[in-house]
Amino acid sequence: MPTHTDAAVLDNFIGGRWVAADTKDFLDVRNPAVGEVIGRTPLSSAADVDAAVQAATRAFPAWRDTPVNTRAQVLYKFKALLEEHFDELARTVTTEHGKTLDEARGSVRRGIECVEVACGAPSLMQGMALEDIAVGIDCHVVRQPLGVCAAISPFNFPAMVPMWFLPFAIVTGNTFVLKPSEQVPLSQRKMAEWLAQCGLPAGVVNIVNGGADVVNAICDHPGIRAVSFVGSTAVAKHVYQRATHGGKRVQALGGAKNFVVVMPDADLDRSMSVISESFYGCAGERCLAGSMLVPVGDIHEEARERMVESARALKVGDGLQPGVTMGPVISAKHRDRVRDYIAKGVAEGAKLLLDGRQTRVDDRPNGYFVGPTVFDSVSPGMAIGREEIFGPVASICPVRTLDEAVAVMQAHPNANATSIFTSSGKAAREFSKKASASMVGVNIGVAAPMAYFPFGGAKDSFFGDLKAHGRDAFEFYTDKKVTISRWF
């Protein structure tokens, strides 16, 4: 197994050049399927963040004055390169994160869709006007970029989540500082290299690798006007409070506890595969993953048995290998955290129907694997019913009525996504209306909006006012300037 001395140290991308970070501290980047070190992330300092902000500040005036059509052309070229290198990027995502190659391809496709939507900036940035608001007086509104913006991205979608922010920020005329997750920096390095080939001026996009010190420096830096974040609720709240205290516009997407309600009239023959995938796709490491399966009334037994059957059928292994349907979790530390939650569930009295703690992959003995796990008789007060596990653990919480299912969901502080499976339009409408989550699926396992709709939760799953991508992105990254004019 390679040691850290065999792996390349990543640089920061500042002012159009790759530069060494101002640090002596590094974090090993590992392939979670095999445990091998595949890179070393520098834990950059506030000085590195300042250098990136200074480069972005210098680039801003000329980039802001670049016609929006020209800015969009950069993204058209970037999209073409993403398509050309599609499989390469997907394989990099799988290598550094662990999700299966099919899952990685799906996430890369979602990222490219964000670039496509951002290419519509000439239309989506348009303002509005009205003549004769009074005698001889006209009024018009234009959207203008904010300045230097930043994003702090998570480990679970190395290619997709940065694309929720970067293309929208730069096409609207802002310059940008990106902090990748220190655990998965390789995909974003490739994307920076391809962006540099698209005629993007130096300093418009910058990358600073690092950990908590970089996050705090981004929140505090007076030269940054807006911050986007995706991660746990605790850190989302921290980023929101710290960055808004510094006068910044912030969108901070936090954690989740997603409820999947199954009504007695649900068509499980058609639905069970997507229900199972919502829980175990990407090894449960996604903010839209199903966490609590809530069967209503008499369907409990059938839903439980089918869930166990679907979980047993999954093949756990290296996501790059054919036939594997669930990969590892991100790290040894996270594997142990998920195992600890399973132990808590047992200790609290939930019925363990399928235990993934002992799952082993013979040809990948050093991988960070946790097998699919199923609990029954989980109450919302248990740790596994209350806290975000972020792993392949399904908790079944049977209820008697739809009203009871809605009450369980509404009582939880997180409200990211939720789904209902039913053949009843009445039940679907009632559920959608009363759902506390902002993203609702009807016979949809993962209620992930397309790139032209807003993405984000509610309550403790989202801090801010404007969601990610869609029209909200153009609102977030621009200021509306109103000019009232009269000519004599």
Secondary structure as UniProt FT lines:
FT   HELIX           4..6
FT   STRAND          12..14
FT   TURN            15..16
FT   STRAND          17..19
FT   STRAND          26..31
FT   TURN            32..35
FT   STRAND          36..42
FT   HELIX           46..64
FT   HELIX           68..84
FT   HELIX           86..97
FT   HELIX           101..118
FT   TURN            119..120
FT   HELIX           121..124
FT   STRAND          128..134
FT   TURN            135..136
FT   STRAND          137..145
FT   STRAND          148..152
FT   TURN            158..159
FT   HELIX           160..171
FT   TURN            172..173
FT   STRAND          175..179
FT   TURN            182..183
FT   HELIX           186..196
FT   TURN            197..199
FT   TURN            202..203
FT   STRAND          205..207
FT   HELIX           212..220
FT   TURN            222..223
FT   STRAND          224..230
FT   HELIX           233..245
FT   TURN            246..247
FT   STRAND          249..253
FT   STRAND          258..262
FT   TURN            264..265
FT   HELIX           268..280
FT   HELIX           281..284
FT   TURN            287..288
FT   STRAND          290..296
FT   HELIX           297..299
FT   HELIX           300..312
FT   TURN            319..320
FT   TURN            322..323
FT   HELIX           332..347
FT   TURN            348..349
FT   STRAND          351..354
FT   TURN            357..358
FT   TURN            362..363
FT   TURN            365..366
FT   STRAND          373..376
FT   TURN            380..381
FT   HELIX           383..386
FT   STRAND          393..396
FT   HELIX           402..411
FT   STRAND          414..415
FT   STRAND          417..421
FT   HELIX           425..434
FT   STRAND          439..442
FT   TURN            451..452
FT   STRAND          458..459
FT   TURN            460..461
FT   STRAND          462..464
FT   HELIX           470..476
FT   STRAND          478..486
//
